[in-house]
Amino acid sequence: MSLSKDRLMGFGLSAAAVVGGIAIGWLDAHTDEVAVTIVALLAFSSLVGCLDRLGTRRAWLWALLIGIWVPLLTYALPLLGLGRSVPDPGTPHTLPSYLALTGFAMLICLTGAYAGAWIGRGLRQVL
């Protein structure tokens, strides 16, 4: 069974998107600057979107594979003892407010990654 060039490129970009998303999630868990995370999400997803030959059909996939790791690692790393606690233990939070904050963070991350994938697709068409 041979893999086509497009399928092989898709597997490679998927692996790169997951690794890059994990790296951005790790960066976000260790910095207090939101702008650093958003710029990294936009830049990396733009690169992946630009390299994707099939373009708009997979922009949602790149956004998911790259953007999902920021909220996941933000809340998982403290459980593993590898990051600071979110939210701050001194701040009172109820479960609904905690879930709303998590959902809002996920929405921002996925929106930034999705916008970046479309920017990359636009750059590919221009180039």
Beta strands, then each sheet from edge to edge (+ up, - down):
end
